[in-house]
Amino acid sequence: MNPLEEELVYEQKIDEITVQLEELILDAMIAALQKIGKRNLEFIEASIRSQTDQMNF
């Protein structure tokens, strides 16, 4: 394989790795944001319950 072909193969592999890394990072960010959203909902629900309990006294 000549140097130009080797360079092209190398660049293609790097491009594939870059795409895979981007997908992994985006998946991790989505999972983290979903977890944060779920915790925020739980916090809001707990806050509402706390306010409701205080009103009953």
N, C-alpha and C positions, 0 to 999 in steps of 0.2 A: 504494500500500500504506500502510495507516495505521500509526502508531507501534507499536501492540500487535502487529500482524501481523509487522512488522519485528523486534520483540523476540523473538517466538516463533521465527521463522526463524533468527535469530542464535543463540538458545539451542540449537536443534536442531543447528545446525552445530558449535557448541562441544561439544555432547555427542558427536557423531560423531568429532570430532577427539580428544576425551578417550579414547574407546573404542579408537581406532586407536593412540594413544600407549601406552595400557596394554598392548595386545597386543604392540606392538614391544618395550616394556620387558621384559615377561614372556618373550618369545622370546629376547631377549638374555641375560636371567638364566639361562634354561634352558641355552642354548648355553655360557655361561661355566661353569656348574656341571658340565655334561657334560665340558668340557675339563679342569676341575680333577679330576674323578673319574678321567678317563683318565690324567692325569699322576700321580695318587696310585697307581694300579695299576702304572704303569711304575716308580715309585719303589720300591714294595713288591717287585716282581719283581727289580729290580736289587739291592735290599738282600738278598733271599733268595739270589740268585746269589753275591753277595759273601761271605755267611756260609758258603755251601756251598764256595766256593773256598778259604776260610780253613781249613775243616775238613779239606780234602784234603791240606794240607801237614803 
